[in-house]
């Protein structure tokens, strides 16, 4: 995810920015359950 979270925090002051979920392109077709858990 690189600097994505820190970039978003600096561009959106006052926003609540939570940890992201890194999904590698080669695993995207198997990521549905990971995404569902992360959203909850």
N, C-alpha and C positions, 0 to 999 in steps of 0.2 A: 504494500500500500504506500510505500515510500513516505513522502511528506504530505500526503493528502489531508490527513486529520489536522495537522498544524496549519496547512494552507487554508483550510475551511475556517478554522478558528480565527485566523487573522483577518480573513475577508468578511466574516460574519460576527463582529463583536456583539456580545450579549446573547448569542445563540447558545443553546445547549447542544454540544456536539459529543456524541457517545462514540465508543470504540466501534470501528467498522468490522466487516467480515471479509477477509481475503479469500477469494475463490480463484484458483488457477484455471485458466482456460481449458486445459485438458481434463478438468474434473467437473466442469459446469453441468454436464448432463447427469451427474450423480449428486448434485448439491441441494436438491429440493429440501430434504429433511434438515440439513444444516441451516439453510435460510429460514425455514419455519421456526426452528429453535431460537435463532438469533433475533427474529422479529418479536417473539414473545418476551 
